Amino acid sequence: MGAGTITLSDGRSETLRLKNIPSVTLVHETLADQVEIGQILAHRDAHALGGDEEQ
């Protein structure tokens, strides 16, 4: 695993480039996992809120 650049963008703000990141593949995988977890939790929370409104 060598060093590399990670580019982050939310589609609205200016793109952020993190350069010369050691173990860039590991960092990329970790960030991707965190985004996925955030999406799962947001989806779960949205359903929980929706479920409360129906009762």
C-alpha positions as CSV (number, residue, x, y, z in Angstrom):
1,M,0.0,0.0,0.0
2,G,1.7,3.2,-1.2
3,A,0.9,6.8,-0.8
4,G,-1.6,8.6,-2.9
5,T,-4.2,11.3,-3.2
6,I,-7.8,11.1,-2.0
7,T,-10.4,13.4,-3.6
8,L,-13.5,14.2,-1.5
9,S,-16.6,15.9,-2.9
10,D,-20.1,16.3,-1.7
11,G,-21.3,17.7,-5.0
12,R,-21.9,21.2,-3.6
13,S,-18.8,22.4,-1.9
14,E,-15.3,22.8,-3.3
15,T,-13.5,19.5,-3.9
16,L,-11.0,18.6,-1.2
17,R,-7.8,16.8,-2.2
18,L,-5.7,15.1,0.4
19,K,-2.3,14.5,-1.1
20,N,0.5,12.1,-0.2
21,I,-1.7,10.0,2.1
22,P,0.3,7.0,3.4
23,S,-1.6,3.6,3.0
24,V,-4.1,5.4,0.7
25,T,-6.0,2.2,-0.1
26,L,-6.6,1.5,3.6
27,V,-7.7,5.1,4.2
28,H,-10.0,5.0,1.1
29,E,-11.6,1.8,2.3
30,T,-12.1,3.1,5.8
31,L,-13.7,6.3,4.5
32,A,-16.0,4.3,2.2
33,D,-17.1,2.1,5.2
34,Q,-17.8,5.2,7.3
35,V,-20.0,6.7,4.6
36,E,-21.9,3.4,4.2
37,I,-22.5,3.2,7.9
38,G,-23.7,6.8,7.9
39,Q,-26.1,6.0,5.1
40,I,-27.4,2.9,6.9
41,L,-27.9,4.8,10.2
42,A,-29.7,7.7,8.4
43,H,-32.0,5.3,6.6
44,R,-32.7,3.5,9.9
45,D,-33.4,6.8,11.6
46,A,-35.7,8.0,8.8
47,H,-37.7,4.8,9.1
48,A,-37.9,5.2,12.9
49,L,-39.2,8.8,12.6
50,G,-41.7,7.7,10.0
51,G,-42.9,4.9,12.2
52,D,-43.4,7.2,15.1
53,E,-45.6,9.5,13.0
54,E,-47.9,6.6,11.9
55,Q,-48.7,5.6,15.5
